[in-house]
Amino acid sequence: MPRGGEDEARSFYVDVFGFTEVPKPENLAKRGGAWFRSGAAEVHLGVEDDFRPARKAHPALLVEDLAVMVKRCVEAGHAVQSGEPLPGYDRVYVADPFGNRVELLQRNE
């Protein structure tokens, strides 16, 4: 993420996705960024001065209720795009506030 984006990251990963912010280890906290956790999933956002969003490489997060997550994203102003069919899953993509691609999946079997 770009320098100074921690509050935007919190608004997205905590308020929209429902993650909990995890304190970074003291030796890493001085670099900026933010870490988030939900269940077994962790997302670590580091600061890059020459930041460019990851639009291809991305995390895929398994969710229990994709419709609820889509609604939360849209209500918060984040566009959601359908993904190519994937056997056994319904899935969509959303960009975080910095343009990084995030995939949301729900098992459909």
C-alpha positions as CSV (number, residue, x, y, z in Angstrom):
1,M,0.0,0.0,0.0
2,P,1.1,3.6,-0.4
3,R,2.7,5.4,2.6
4,G,0.0,6.8,4.9
5,G,-2.8,4.5,3.8
6,E,-3.2,2.7,7.1
7,D,-6.6,4.4,7.9
8,E,-8.0,3.5,4.4
9,A,-6.8,-0.1,4.9
10,R,-8.6,-0.3,8.3
11,S,-11.8,1.1,6.8
12,F,-11.7,-1.7,4.1
13,Y,-10.3,-4.7,5.9
14,V,-12.0,-4.1,9.3
15,D,-15.2,-2.2,8.5
16,V,-16.1,-3.9,5.2
17,F,-14.5,-7.4,5.4
18,G,-14.8,-7.8,9.2
19,F,-11.2,-8.6,9.9
20,T,-9.5,-7.7,13.2
21,E,-6.3,-5.6,13.1
22,V,-3.3,-7.4,14.5
23,P,-0.4,-5.4,16.0
24,K,2.7,-5.7,14.0
25,P,5.9,-6.8,15.8
26,E,7.7,-3.8,17.2
27,N,10.7,-4.1,14.9
28,L,8.3,-4.0,11.8
29,A,5.8,-1.4,13.1
30,K,8.2,1.5,12.4
31,R,8.0,0.7,8.6
32,G,4.3,1.4,8.5
33,G,1.6,-0.8,7.0
34,A,-1.0,-2.9,8.8
35,W,-1.8,-6.5,9.5
36,F,-5.3,-8.0,9.6
37,R,-6.7,-11.4,10.7
38,S,-10.0,-13.3,10.3
39,G,-10.1,-16.9,11.3
40,A,-7.1,-18.6,9.7
41,A,-6.6,-15.8,7.1
42,E,-4.1,-13.1,7.6
43,V,-3.5,-10.1,5.3
44,H,-0.2,-8.2,5.7
45,L,-0.1,-4.8,4.0
46,G,3.4,-3.3,3.7
47,V,4.3,0.2,2.6
48,E,6.0,0.8,-0.7
49,D,7.2,4.3,-1.7
50,D,6.8,3.4,-5.4
51,F,3.6,1.5,-4.8
52,R,1.7,-0.1,-7.8
53,P,-1.4,-2.1,-7.0
54,A,-1.4,-5.9,-7.5
55,R,-4.1,-6.3,-10.1
56,K,-3.3,-9.9,-11.2
57,A,-1.6,-11.6,-8.2
58,H,-4.1,-11.6,-5.3
59,P,-5.3,-13.3,-2.1
60,A,-8.4,-15.5,-2.4
61,L,-10.5,-15.4,0.8
62,L,-13.1,-18.1,1.5
63,V,-16.2,-16.6,2.9
64,E,-19.4,-18.1,4.4
65,D,-21.9,-15.8,2.8
66,L,-20.8,-14.3,-0.5
67,A,-24.0,-12.3,-0.9
68,V,-23.5,-10.5,2.4
69,M,-19.9,-9.7,1.5
70,V,-20.9,-8.4,-1.9
71,K,-23.5,-6.2,-0.3
72,R,-21.1,-4.8,2.3
73,C,-18.5,-4.0,-0.5
74,V,-21.1,-2.3,-2.7
75,E,-22.6,-0.3,0.2
76,A,-19.1,0.9,1.1
77,G,-18.5,2.0,-2.5
78,H,-16.3,-0.8,-3.7
79,A,-17.2,-2.2,-7.2
80,V,-17.5,-6.0,-7.4
81,Q,-16.8,-8.0,-10.5
82,S,-17.8,-11.6,-11.3
83,G,-15.1,-14.1,-11.8
84,E,-14.7,-16.9,-14.4
85,P,-16.6,-20.0,-13.3
86,L,-14.6,-22.2,-10.8
87,P,-16.0,-25.6,-10.1
88,G,-17.3,-25.9,-6.6
89,Y,-17.3,-22.1,-5.9
90,D,-19.1,-18.9,-6.5
91,R,-16.6,-16.1,-6.7
92,V,-16.2,-12.4,-7.2
93,Y,-13.4,-9.8,-7.3
94,V,-13.1,-6.5,-5.5
95,A,-10.3,-4.0,-5.3
96,D,-9.1,-2.7,-1.9
97,P,-8.7,1.1,-1.5
98,F,-5.3,0.9,-3.2
99,G,-6.4,-1.0,-6.3
100,N,-5.1,-4.4,-5.1
101,R,-7.3,-7.3,-6.4
102,V,-9.0,-9.5,-3.7
103,E,-11.0,-12.6,-4.6
104,L,-13.9,-13.7,-2.5
105,L,-15.1,-17.3,-2.7
106,Q,-17.9,-19.3,-1.3
107,R,-18.3,-23.1,-1.7
108,N,-21.4,-24.0,-3.6
109,E,-21.6,-27.7,-3.1
